[in-house]
Amino acid sequence: MSRTCEAALDWIGKLGPWGPVIFVGLYVVATVLFVQARRSRLGLALCSAWRLAPCVYPSAQHWGATAAFLVALSGARSIARKNREHEKFATH
């Protein structure tokens, strides 16, 4: 695991009850930026002090997928608007 990941997990572990919330937030950002989930899953397993880990990871997956979908949807809308204005796709 990279040093950055280890440092982030150490920092999250020191946040106490806010740690899982911050983990979910970072996971959402990582999902949108296409970072591999393997590292975060391993990191969550290493944070054995969290008794909520079985609930935190599925929640992070859900919100990450939702955020990635919304980003893709907004990108698709902007492409559709451009295509609608293009004469080849214009409806007569």
Secondary structure, 3 states (H helix, E strand, C coil): CCHHHHHHHHHHHCCHHHHHHHHHHHHHHHHHCCCCHHHHHHHHHHCCCCCCHHHHHHHHHHHHHHHHHHHHHHHHHHHHHHHHHCCCCCCC
